[in-house]
Amino acid sequence: MIKVLKNSVYILLLAVVVAACGAPSVPSSFDKTAKSVTIYPDYKDVTVPCNIAPLVYAIQEQGDEFVTRFSAQGTSVVVGGKDVVPQIEEWRTLLQSANGANINVETFVRKGKRWSACKTFEIAVSPDSIDTYISYRLIPPSYVAYEQLTINQRNLTNFDEQVIYNNMLAATESEGSCINCHAYKNYRTDNMQFHIRQGNGGTLFIHNGEPVKLNMATDSTLSPGVYPAFNPVYDVVAYSVNKTGQIFHTVKTNKVEVQDVASDVIVYNPVANTVANVANGPNDLEVFPWWSPDGRTLYYGSAHFEVIDTANTVMKEEIIRHQEIKYDILRRSWNPDTFEFGEVDTVFAATKLGKSATFPRISPDGRFLLFALGEYGCFHVWHHDADLYLQELATGEYWPLGEANSEYAESYHSWSSNARWILFSSRRDDTNYTRLYIAHVDAGGKASKAFVLPQQSPDYYPLFDRSYNVPEFMVEPVRFTPQEFAEIIKGEAKKVQYSPTGK
């Protein structure tokens, strides 16, 4: 009886506390103002998917009390406090009500005894859903602590995040490593890969659900595979093979320049376990391959560069003339029966504009080419001038992605499986850390204002000391554990053979 009494008293006291606090409510009287509320992250007037996680933000206004009301089609959600954190179930109900319409957001601020209402803003809810999962690399923005990185996956409909692989699991004190370049076939994880550099080096490759560690180095190719692209229809993977170096500037806005001393394009046949060269011109730098949705055309970036002063090495000449290295986007047809590639066709001649185009990505519906355009080079993630562009393949017309871009670097972009959303990295927050942004692209190729990947707390990004890298959409999670991957990575690698035909 005593135990029951104690519990009853506790429940009664809890009920009194809850009743005293009360649920937040919109003030009965207030002054209307034309002032726009300042919030962080900035989710004002964005377009979001109908299945996105709650948009959590902080009100950056002075006041003693704050109330926010979200309303759409007869549904309303009221949230109290300077940190606006909608409950996930209420948020989902709100999205359902606003599907294809807008959520109206009203902000009420009390100063002393007077309430005022800021200018209402809207959040458009698109009926176009977004793929449930994304993956990305998290890395310290330093070349000193680069080993402390992971590849993670995140559920976009909530805030669940898991580590796909932790770089330190197979590292030792004497032999470190680096993981990068995760990729998937058709957004699914039964055919995927990522690289391990330095210690325990190789490529972790999953083919039809079966994992293996590959050694992709051959005497006939420049290097092991680097930047991958799974063919969406046929059993081949394109890679660029690269010998890469870095330049660290001390006085320029762009602090780091990552450039290739040499780079080619190859294809890997996982059935035959062979690789073949595709594009390897002696004075051409080929990089970032990507396939068309029908699997019969290969796109890639290419720059022509010749050494002028023969007393210089290629690297020294490239350092001196790095702003002259500019890339066009090329394509070649491919016959899956013979494994033969057709003649080179220039898709986007950026060099004629005095620019450099890189990282070609074809929309899954085959209509648009999405790429990053900057002043020079291929590694635009460090270039403040880099913006995202679309080209309509049928007409050749191209344009910048308007509200999705910023005055800082945009790069490393990917398409959702329904070709209605793009995911990309941007340095617009503080110029030092890359964050992930999402933007809607309509049927005409017009992009909406981009919004940062939602997190559970508005303080998440200011306190998070990692950069996001290589964002990719997925329709399902990776099912192998980090520990299972580590055991494979610690083992011997299967040697890949060179074949001139690729068969």
Secondary structure by P-SEA (a helix, b strand, c coil): caaaaaaaaaaaaaaaaaaaacccccccbbbbbcbbbbbcccccccccccccccbbbbbcccccbbbbbbbcccbbbbbbcccccccaaaaaaaaaaaccbbbbbbbbbbcccbbbbccbbbbbbbccccccbbbbbbbcccccccccbbbbbbcccccbbbbccccccccccccccccccccccccccccccccccccccccccccccbbbbbbccccccccccccccccccccbbbbbbbbbbbbbbccccccbbbbbcccbbbbbbccccbbbbccccccbbbcccccccccccccbbbbbbbbccccccaaaaaaaccccbbbbbbbbbbcccccccccccccccccccccccccccccccccbbbbbbccccccccccccbbbbbbcccccccccccccccccccccccccccccccccccccccccbbbbbbbbbccccccccccccccccccccccccbbbcbbbbbcccccccaaaaaaaaacbbbbbbbbcccc
